[in-house]
Amino acid sequence: MNTEQLPSFRDVLGHFASGVTVVTGTGEDGPVGFTCQSFSSLSLEPPQIIILPGRSSTTWPRIAAGGRFCVNILADHQDDISTTFATSGIDKFAGVAWTRSPSGLPRLDGTCAWLDCTVAAVHPGGDHLIVVGAVDDLGAALHARPLLFHRGLYAGMTGLQPQTAQ
């Protein structure tokens, strides 16, 4: 087998479509946040999620210091917000509409859903951290469609119909 022709690990993982979130919190100087594709549910009982911020993130330590964070699940029209919050060294909240969640965390307007969390645990995970969030509060828009990221591009979900309860 010629390994020079094999795709990279990153290229292979790019074939898995993921949702896009922005993780927000409150730092010493006000609201802070970063784009995070590495998000998943962990447990229904108790309700827990995981996020995986990069170890090199300068934003995550500012959020972690407060012990709480909000996961904003972006809607299909929010690719510009994803790009903004993925950029370092700028005021990420400039021009972005947001309100405070019930616990006072920044909650972005127009998202599909949001989850207010308390940091329950942090574990090492290679070049990332595995952060377990205990879900304290949450909400969702009824008809919003999520923003997806696939093979280096943003995508929306077309042609999907909401499922009805059986």
Buried (B, 14 or more C-beta within 10 A) or exposed (E): EEEEEEEEEEEEEBEEEBBBBBBBBBBEEEBBBBBBBBBEEBEEEEBBBBBBBBEEBEBBEBBBEBEBBBBBBBBBEBBEBBEBBBEEEEEBBEEBEBEEBEBEBBBBEBBBBBBBBBBBEEEEBEEBBBBBBBBBBBEEEEEBBBBBBEEEEBBEEEEEEEEEEE
